[in-house]
Amino acid sequence: MLAEAYQILVSGENRRQLGTFFTPPAIVRYMVDAVLAILRERPYYIVDPGAGVGAFTVSARQIWPTSTTISVDLNVVTLGLLAARVDSRVKGRSKKGHGPVELVPQDYLEWISRDWPKLEGPRLVLGNPPYTRHQQMTAGQKKRAKEAAGSLVTSGLAGLSAYFLAATINALRPADSLCLLLPGSWCETRYGRELRDWLWHSRRRRVEVDLFPSTVEVFPGTQVTAMILSVGPEQKSRQPFVARALDLTESRGRQSVVKKTEVTIDRGGPCPPSFARLTAIKSARTRAVNSLSLGSVATIRRGVATGANHFFFLSDAERRREGLPDKALRPALVKASHCPSDTLDLEAHEAIGAAGAPRWLLDMNGCDAAETDEDLKSYLSRGKALGVHNRHLALQRKFWHTVELVATPDIFLAPVGKGCHRVIRNEAGAVGSNNLYGIYLGPLAPWNSQQLAAWLRSEDGQLSLQNLSRQYQGGSSKLEPRSLRSLAVPVEYSV
Ligand SMILES: C[S@@+](CC[C@H](N)C(=O)[O-])C[C@H]1O[C@@H](n2cnc3c(N)ncnc32)[C@H](O)[C@@H]1O
């Protein structure tokens, strides 16, 4: 109730600055159970970093009543609400039979470097650190956070929760453990690389990576996927690395976390480039046996970056109205959704025109009519009047009106998709906009465009694309050209 009251009273904007989102009880229950299973002994201290109104503090008090709980939060308002929940009348003094609760109104990163080393005995860090994006951190905050994170975060793009994780890892003694609910981005981005490496190589600690699907909104309104990371105490022997795919379900008004898949991964090999698809690793490896990476036999590049698509891509009506010469225009595909079928042939290209969508690129490469053709001259001066010539990309070009020369690809692929990345064979000799990737088959490719497109559209192909893409909340996924180059495509695939 307190969490809800706070969320209603304090605007989203103000909560975002401190990354204040409260953890649903089902996730708190799941995390407490997960950490109970990996601990070897009762922790003497449980630290709740960014305690809010105390979702974890209150649970920890129930599970480990004789331990000391330390709730650290910068926000004195939520800390005050938390004080009302737990009996902590005198800081540090225990109630009969209960360990004390300490409420610490301080920056966790400062607290962990100054006060944490004084605590003796096994310690557990359990909680949901602030989800604060790097853009919302001040320069001073970033500087202090970097000091606390040391070599575990070297990129400037990390959010505050990654620094909380790094500072906690740096402060772990062998008997200590952690269990944190985090935004999933560190699992696959560059800024999380050192953290992943540390976890991969800490083979004497049990590590559990629990991933929620992108459709589960744990951090409301943030477009971020959520994950739970648990790290156990150091043992004498090698410990497992476990990855799970979770889901958050609701039945009769009660939410629960369910485990969908679980894999135990051998940490003998090198650290995988991403932790986001660990549960799919086995099938991906099997498929890779008889395959080639797409980038080894094909070129992949974005379509034409014009800097002003509304000016450079024209519909049939615009083309007619402007009377532009044929030699200044090339057939084009601006968006995958414009194409009515799996193959962009002349008929499909005509259909795009009939639907009123743009399908011609103003391409002045090799066209010498800029000074002689009156219609073209007047279209270009209209572009100038609109300021197209002063746009960033136009200023980079030799002539503002002459876009980069891009060859026509064999296949178009939509880099962003919801459950599916569209694959379109290009039989119309069209050039794509930069909303699309073009795949150009090289002479050594073992497939023709029809075979490759058929595999890319198949269940296996789409699953492999999903495995390489970044997932966003709401179910959309995005592929980068670099990941697409590493796509393992079976050598033999017949249609
Ligand atoms: C995601 S909320 C989690 C709240 C609570 N633990 C829960 O799970 O419901 C993060 C909390 O971190 C706090 N916070 C933000 N920056 C902090 C900092 N530098 N040090 C300590 N707490 C901070 C915010 O005030 C907020 O209460």
PDBQT file of the ligand as one rigid body, heavy atoms in Angstrom, charges set to zero:
ROOT
HETATM    1  C1  LIG A 501      14.121   0.499  -7.982  1.00  0.00    +0.000 C 
HETATM    2  S1  LIG A 501      13.824   1.334  -6.457  1.00  0.00    +0.000 S 
HETATM    3  C2  LIG A 501      13.694  -0.059  -5.436  1.00  0.00    +0.000 C 
HETATM    4  C3  LIG A 501      12.911   0.146  -4.215  1.00  0.00    +0.000 C 
HETATM    5  C4  LIG A 501      12.731  -1.095  -3.344  1.00  0.00    +0.000 C 
HETATM    6  N1  LIG A 501      13.989  -1.717  -3.031  1.00  0.00    +0.000 N 
HETATM    7  C5  LIG A 501      11.851  -2.111  -4.014  1.00  0.00    +0.000 C 
HETATM    8  O1  LIG A 501      12.378  -3.077  -4.512  1.00  0.00    +0.000 OA
HETATM    9  O2  LIG A 501      10.636  -1.928  -4.035  1.00  0.00    +0.000 OA
HETATM   10  C6  LIG A 501      15.407   2.025  -6.163  1.00  0.00    +0.000 C 
HETATM   11  C7  LIG A 501      15.598   2.858  -4.917  1.00  0.00    +0.000 C 
HETATM   12  O3  LIG A 501      16.952   3.333  -4.925  1.00  0.00    +0.000 OA
HETATM   13  C8  LIG A 501      17.000   4.603  -4.324  1.00  0.00    +0.000 C 
HETATM   14  N2  LIG A 501      18.261   5.272  -4.749  1.00  0.00    +0.000 N 
HETATM   15  C9  LIG A 501      18.507   5.981  -5.874  1.00  0.00    +0.000 A 
HETATM   16  N3  LIG A 501      19.785   6.360  -5.922  1.00  0.00    +0.000 NA
HETATM   17  C10 LIG A 501      20.370   5.872  -4.812  1.00  0.00    +0.000 A 
HETATM   18  C11 LIG A 501      21.685   5.925  -4.287  1.00  0.00    +0.000 A 
HETATM   19  N4  LIG A 501      22.666   6.529  -4.971  1.00  0.00    +0.000 N 
HETATM   20  N5  LIG A 501      21.934   5.321  -3.112  1.00  0.00    +0.000 NA
HETATM   21  C12 LIG A 501      20.948   4.695  -2.432  1.00  0.00    +0.000 A 
HETATM   22  N6  LIG A 501      19.685   4.621  -2.874  1.00  0.00    +0.000 NA
HETATM   23  C13 LIG A 501      19.393   5.191  -4.042  1.00  0.00    +0.000 A 
HETATM   24  C14 LIG A 501      15.727   5.276  -4.770  1.00  0.00    +0.000 C 
HETATM   25  O4  LIG A 501      15.387   6.300  -3.864  1.00  0.00    +0.000 OA
HETATM   26  C15 LIG A 501      14.739   4.083  -4.763  1.00  0.00    +0.000 C 
HETATM   27  O5  LIG A 501      14.054   4.014  -3.547  1.00  0.00    +0.000 OA
ENDROOT
TORSDOF 0
